[in-house]
Amino acid sequence: MSAAASVEAGLLTILLAVAVALLAAGYGRGVHELWARRGAGEVLPGWRVAAFGAGVLIVLAADGGPLAVLAQRSFAGHMTQHMVLLLVAGPLLAAGAAGLPLSLACPLRLRRRLARLRSARGTRWLRRPVNTALVAGAVQTLVLWVWHLPIPYVAALDRPAVHALEHVCFVAGSWLLWAPILGAPRHRLPAPVALLLLVGTMLPASALGAALTFAPRPVYPLRALGPDPLADQQLAGLLMWAPMDVAVLVAALTVFLRWLLRLQRQHPDEVGPPERASARTEGVLR
């Protein structure tokens, strides 16, 4: 890395730390104000605050320390870093339900503008469940595919600013994807729409992972890969393919089971075990 690139990387590291610190401080201030009004743990449970804090720490850890060193050595190491941001940091930040705390941390004038923005026509359109799912899924898929094309990927390797933008896109896209699934209950998608979003997002990610795994030759410049270029690329493809599929399938199964349990509580006579259905059928026949 040249001297100019080293200086750029150092400045970006400082900027990232400041931005993350401001985000954490704003969230903490909003939580303090909310709990001062409603009581500790009310409206926003403590586990959500802990999830948001863990997400912030993981973002910092992914961009520094051993994981960053591993990312510099091979494509597989870089893919590990990407999966940590996409499958760990993003969902944890989304589970933090940061919308309300961050809005409470804003000045009063900005809060009023945000309130007007929430009632605007475009925002109302975006908040419809199907539209939310389409936008979230499209953004996540676009971010994943674009940044793993050879030209953008190499640009991120060569320029620290582009690399920082890449990671911001990963965290923001993942946060947007998981927010309507793991966020505050009042903002969650209906279960059928959430299932379609998860499956629809998993398929393009699996296709990209499979393409990297089964490519007969390296698709990236050799300087972007490890000592054994093809093996490094195949391992990176597996690191994208398997964890992404497992995480999405677990989330989809959880959403589906919660949906069935909710239906059973709401309609106990219609949704139940087969024995109950058989007994009800026999009663009708008699």
Disulfide bonds with the S-S distance in Angstrom:
none
